[in-house]
Amino acid sequence: MIAGLLCLGSCRSLVYDQGQDVCEVAVRFKYEYNMKFADAFPNEVHSVTMFVFDPVTGAFVTKASDSGKHLDQNYYMTIPGLTKGRYDLVAWCGLADSDFTVTDPKTKEELFCRMNTLTKASEYIDTDPGALYYGYAENVQLDILPPGSVNTIVISLIKNTNNVKVLLQALNTGAQLTPEEYDITIGDDNVLLDWKDEASKPVDVTYSPWDKRQGMVEYDDNETYLTAVVAEFTLNRLFKKEDKKTMLSVIDKTTGEKVIHIPIVDYFLLVKGNYNREMGDQEYLDRQDDYQITFFLDNTHGWSIAAGIFINGWHVVLQNNNLD
């Protein structure tokens, strides 16, 4: 009889030894909170983890997890053992194939999701932790329903993780840009997220690229090439902040000069574009999960920004080329 709770079917009243009525629950996940406004759940999300809490006391009730190829457009998650009443549901999806750790909470306030980092002088990450998604449903009412009915809940997800590609492009054909010459990092304090998916107990972290390589761009038909350095990062959820900015730094290790030092989130928000002008800043940061930022460098008088910045195809024209 208990095994029957794991299957979707007619909702019926079952009685445990404690004499409590149990009803069936079917949770559907959607990931439409992206720039295409289309459900990408079947293609992107391969594992789901659900935490259930009492909405009044915040006490932990139960947890359910699932993963596999069957998480498709027709997927519903069952949560066995829930009785009639109201619940708060918190989901972090992608945990099975990403480098994040979730606490084992006794209450909702003790639920945290942490990006796993390394420590030397401070915390840092130089690998791709994989994709992480978050969803929340508040004060959900579950009832004992007639046979043939189930309590259906829809949870909308946002993608926390962001792919950021930084490209340093030389404008001089005789110049050589090599990955070994540059220290490219992004600093933030967003390692730990609470049950509301907000940055909690700020922990400074340095993101180093998990891929850094040299590239060549053909300049003309005379087989003249320009060199470039490409660095790729995966960042946790981005926030617009008035202080403690998310800073991108590029240091020339030969000279020790800080070639670039900018609040990268502020620059991302500059290029929301005309079609997204009505979209709030945090909504844009949560919907957008892929950023490409290109700096054109001139070494005529030492490396400096020569032609502004290109972010996701938008040209940001600088009046002051000193980005320190």
C-alpha positions as CSV (number, residue, x, y, z in Angstrom):
1,M,0.0,0.0,0.0
2,I,2.8,2.4,0.9
3,A,4.6,1.6,-2.4
4,G,1.4,2.7,-4.2
5,L,2.1,6.3,-3.0
6,L,5.0,6.5,-5.5
7,C,2.8,6.1,-8.5
8,L,0.4,8.7,-9.9
9,G,-3.1,7.5,-10.1
10,S,-6.4,8.1,-8.3
11,C,-6.0,10.1,-5.1
12,R,-7.4,8.1,-2.2
13,S,-7.3,8.3,1.5
14,L,-4.7,6.0,3.0
15,V,-4.2,5.4,6.6
16,Y,-0.8,5.0,8.3
17,D,-0.4,3.4,11.7
18,Q,-0.8,6.9,13.2
19,G,-4.2,7.2,11.6
20,Q,-3.2,10.2,9.4
21,D,-4.8,10.6,5.9
22,V,-2.2,10.9,3.1
23,C,-2.9,12.4,-0.3
24,E,-1.0,12.3,-3.5
25,V,1.1,15.2,-4.8
26,A,2.3,15.8,-8.4
27,V,4.9,18.6,-8.9
28,R,5.6,19.9,-12.3
29,F,8.7,22.0,-13.0
30,K,9.0,24.7,-15.6
31,Y,12.1,26.7,-16.6
32,E,10.7,29.6,-18.7
33,Y,12.4,32.3,-16.7
34,N,15.0,32.8,-19.5
35,M,15.6,35.2,-22.4
36,K,13.7,33.0,-24.8
37,F,10.6,32.8,-22.6
38,A,10.3,29.1,-23.4
39,D,10.3,26.0,-21.2
40,A,13.9,24.6,-21.2
41,F,13.3,22.2,-18.3
42,P,13.3,19.0,-20.4
43,N,16.6,19.9,-22.2
44,E,18.6,21.5,-19.3
45,V,17.5,20.0,-16.0
46,H,18.5,16.4,-15.2
47,S,17.9,16.2,-11.4
48,V,15.5,17.7,-8.9
49,T,15.6,18.0,-5.1
50,M,12.6,19.2,-3.1
51,F,12.5,20.4,0.5
52,V,9.1,20.6,2.3
53,F,8.5,22.9,5.3
54,D,5.7,23.9,7.6
55,P,4.8,27.5,6.5
56,V,3.9,28.5,10.1
57,T,6.8,27.1,12.2
58,G,9.3,26.7,9.3
59,A,10.0,23.2,10.5
60,F,11.4,20.7,8.0
61,V,8.8,18.1,6.9
62,T,10.4,15.9,4.3
63,K,12.7,15.8,1.3
64,A,12.4,14.2,-2.1
65,S,14.9,13.7,-5.0
66,D,14.9,12.3,-8.5
67,S,17.2,12.3,-11.5
68,G,17.5,10.7,-14.9
69,K,16.4,10.8,-18.5
70,H,12.7,10.5,-17.5
71,L,12.8,14.2,-16.4
72,D,11.1,15.3,-19.7
73,Q,8.2,17.6,-20.7
74,N,5.8,15.1,-19.2
75,Y,7.6,14.7,-15.9
76,Y,5.8,15.0,-12.5
77,M,7.5,14.5,-9.2
78,T,5.7,12.7,-6.4
79,I,6.2,13.5,-2.7
80,P,5.0,10.6,-0.6
81,G,3.7,10.9,2.9
82,L,2.2,14.4,3.0
83,T,-1.0,14.9,4.8
84,K,-3.7,17.5,4.3
85,G,-2.5,21.0,5.1
86,R,-0.3,23.8,3.9
87,Y,3.3,23.6,2.9
88,D,6.3,25.7,1.6
89,L,8.3,24.0,-1.1
90,V,11.9,24.9,-1.9
91,A,13.6,23.3,-4.9
92,W,17.2,23.3,-6.0
93,C,17.6,21.4,-9.3
94,G,20.8,20.2,-10.9
95,L,22.5,19.1,-7.6
96,A,23.1,15.5,-8.8
97,D,25.5,16.7,-11.5
98,S,26.9,20.0,-10.2
99,D,29.4,21.0,-7.5
100,F,27.0,22.5,-4.9
101,T,26.2,21.3,-1.4
102,V,22.8,21.7,0.4
103,T,22.6,21.6,4.2
104,D,20.5,19.0,6.1
105,P,18.0,21.5,7.7
106,K,15.8,21.2,10.7
107,T,14.1,24.5,9.8
108,K,13.7,26.6,6.6
109,E,16.1,29.2,8.1
110,E,18.8,26.5,8.2
111,L,18.5,25.6,4.5
112,F,21.5,26.8,2.5
113,C,23.0,26.0,-0.9
114,R,26.7,26.5,-1.1
115,M,29.0,26.5,-4.1
116,N,31.9,24.2,-3.3
117,T,35.2,26.2,-3.3
118,L,38.9,25.7,-2.5
119,T,40.9,27.6,0.0
120,K,44.4,29.0,0.0
121,A,44.8,32.6,1.3
122,S,41.1,32.9,0.6
123,E,38.2,31.0,-1.0
124,Y,38.4,30.5,-4.8
125,I,37.0,28.3,-7.5
126,D,38.7,27.4,-10.8
127,T,36.5,24.7,-12.1
128,D,33.1,24.6,-13.8
129,P,30.6,23.6,-11.0
130,G,27.8,22.9,-13.5
131,A,24.3,24.4,-13.7
132,L,22.0,25.1,-10.7
133,Y,18.3,26.0,-10.7
134,Y,16.1,27.3,-7.9
135,G,12.3,27.3,-7.4
136,Y,9.9,28.1,-4.6
137,A,6.2,27.6,-3.9
138,E,4.7,29.3,-0.8
139,N,1.8,28.2,1.4
140,V,0.6,25.4,-0.9
141,Q,-2.7,23.8,0.1
142,L,-2.9,20.0,-0.2
143,D,-6.3,18.2,0.1
144,I,-7.7,14.7,0.1
145,L,-9.2,14.7,-3.4
146,P,-11.8,12.3,-5.0
147,P,-10.5,9.3,-6.9
148,G,-8.9,10.2,-10.1
149,S,-7.5,13.6,-8.9
150,V,-4.2,14.6,-7.5
151,N,-2.8,17.8,-6.0
152,T,-0.9,19.3,-8.9
153,I,1.7,22.0,-8.1
154,V,3.7,23.9,-10.7
155,I,7.1,25.3,-9.7
156,S,8.9,27.8,-11.9
157,L,12.7,27.7,-11.9
158,I,15.3,30.3,-12.4
159,K,18.9,29.5,-13.4
160,N,21.4,30.6,-10.8
161,T,24.6,29.8,-12.6
162,N,26.0,32.0,-15.4
163,N,28.5,31.4,-18.1
164,V,30.9,34.3,-18.6
165,K,33.4,34.5,-21.4
166,V,36.1,37.2,-21.3
167,L,38.0,37.9,-24.5
168,L,41.1,40.1,-24.7
169,Q,41.7,41.0,-28.3
170,A,44.9,42.7,-29.5
171,L,44.6,45.4,-32.1
172,N,48.2,45.3,-33.1
173,T,49.3,42.7,-35.6
174,G,52.7,42.4,-34.1
175,A,51.5,42.0,-30.5
176,Q,51.3,38.6,-28.8
177,L,48.7,38.0,-26.2
178,T,49.2,34.8,-24.3
179,P,47.2,33.2,-21.5
180,E,50.3,32.9,-19.2
181,E,50.8,36.7,-19.2
182,Y,47.4,37.6,-17.7
183,D,45.7,37.0,-14.4
184,I,42.0,37.2,-15.1
185,T,39.7,36.9,-12.1
186,I,36.2,37.9,-11.0
187,G,35.6,38.7,-7.3
188,D,32.2,38.3,-5.6
189,D,30.6,37.3,-2.2
190,N,27.8,35.0,-3.5
191,V,29.1,31.6,-2.5
192,L,26.2,30.9,-0.1
193,L,22.5,31.2,-1.0
194,D,19.6,30.9,1.5
195,W,16.2,29.3,1.1
196,K,15.0,32.6,-0.6
197,D,17.9,32.2,-3.1
198,E,19.5,35.4,-1.7
199,A,23.2,35.8,-0.9
200,S,23.5,35.0,2.8
201,K,26.4,35.4,5.2
202,P,28.6,37.0,2.5
203,V,31.7,35.0,1.8
204,D,34.3,36.6,-0.5
205,V,35.3,34.3,-3.4
206,T,37.6,34.7,-6.3
207,Y,36.5,33.1,-9.6
208,S,39.4,32.0,-11.8
209,P,38.7,30.8,-15.3
210,W,38.1,27.1,-15.7
211,D,39.3,27.5,-19.3
212,K,41.9,30.0,-20.5
213,R,43.5,29.7,-24.0
214,Q,45.0,31.7,-26.8
215,G,43.1,32.4,-30.0
216,M,44.0,33.8,-33.4
217,V,41.8,36.0,-35.6
218,E,42.6,36.5,-39.3
219,Y,43.1,40.2,-39.9
220,D,43.2,40.3,-43.7
221,D,43.8,38.2,-46.8
222,N,47.6,38.4,-46.4
223,E,47.5,35.9,-43.6
224,T,48.0,38.5,-41.0
225,Y,46.6,37.5,-37.6
226,L,45.6,39.2,-34.4
227,T,46.0,37.2,-31.1
228,A,43.5,37.0,-28.3
229,V,43.1,35.4,-24.9
230,V,39.8,33.8,-24.0
231,A,38.9,33.0,-20.4
232,E,35.7,31.2,-19.4
233,F,34.0,31.3,-16.0
234,T,30.9,29.9,-14.3
235,L,29.5,32.4,-11.7
236,N,26.8,31.8,-9.1
237,R,23.7,33.9,-9.1
238,L,24.4,37.6,-9.9
239,F,23.0,40.5,-8.0
240,K,22.9,44.2,-8.6
241,K,24.6,45.8,-5.6
242,E,25.3,49.4,-4.5
243,D,28.4,48.3,-2.6
244,K,30.7,45.3,-2.7
245,K,30.5,45.2,-6.5
246,T,31.2,42.1,-8.6
247,M,34.6,43.1,-10.0
248,L,36.4,41.8,-13.1
249,S,40.2,42.3,-12.9
250,V,42.8,41.7,-15.6
251,I,46.4,42.0,-14.4
252,D,49.5,42.0,-16.7
253,K,51.7,39.7,-14.8
254,T,54.8,40.9,-16.5
255,T,54.4,44.5,-15.3
256,G,52.0,44.0,-12.4
257,E,49.7,46.6,-14.0
258,K,46.0,46.3,-13.5
259,V,44.8,46.6,-17.1
260,I,41.1,46.2,-16.4
261,H,39.2,46.6,-13.1
262,I,35.4,47.1,-13.6
263,P,32.1,46.3,-11.8
264,I,31.1,43.7,-14.3
265,V,27.4,43.4,-13.3
266,D,26.9,47.1,-13.8
267,Y,28.3,46.7,-17.4
268,F,26.0,43.8,-18.1
269,L,23.0,45.9,-17.1
270,L,24.1,48.6,-19.5
271,V,23.3,46.3,-22.4
272,K,19.8,45.1,-21.5
273,G,18.7,46.7,-24.7
274,N,15.6,48.5,-25.9
275,Y,13.4,45.4,-26.0
276,N,14.2,44.6,-22.4
277,R,13.9,48.2,-21.0
278,E,10.8,47.4,-19.1
279,M,12.5,44.4,-17.4
280,G,13.8,44.9,-13.9
281,D,17.5,44.7,-13.4
282,Q,17.3,41.6,-11.2
283,E,14.9,39.9,-13.6
284,Y,17.3,40.5,-16.5
285,L,20.2,39.1,-14.5
286,D,18.2,36.0,-13.6
287,R,16.9,35.4,-17.1
288,Q,20.2,36.0,-18.8
289,D,22.7,33.2,-18.1
290,D,25.3,33.7,-20.9
291,Y,27.6,36.7,-21.3
292,Q,30.4,37.4,-23.7
293,I,32.6,40.5,-22.9
294,T,35.3,41.6,-25.3
295,F,38.1,44.1,-24.7
296,F,40.2,45.5,-27.6
297,L,43.6,46.2,-26.3
298,D,46.3,48.5,-27.8
299,N,49.9,48.2,-26.7
300,T,51.3,51.3,-28.3
301,H,51.9,52.9,-24.9
302,G,51.4,49.9,-22.7
303,W,48.2,47.8,-22.8
304,S,45.1,49.9,-22.6
305,I,41.5,49.8,-23.9
306,A,41.4,51.1,-27.4
307,A,37.9,50.6,-28.8
308,G,35.6,50.3,-25.9
309,I,33.9,47.0,-24.8
310,F,31.6,44.6,-26.5
311,I,29.1,42.8,-24.3
312,N,26.8,40.2,-25.9
313,G,27.2,42.1,-29.2
314,W,26.6,45.6,-27.8
315,H,29.3,48.2,-28.1
316,V,30.0,50.1,-24.9
317,V,31.8,53.3,-25.9
318,L,34.1,54.6,-23.1
319,Q,35.0,58.2,-22.6
320,N,37.8,57.2,-20.2
321,N,39.8,54.3,-21.3
322,N,41.4,53.8,-17.9
323,L,39.3,50.9,-16.4
324,D,41.0,50.7,-13.1
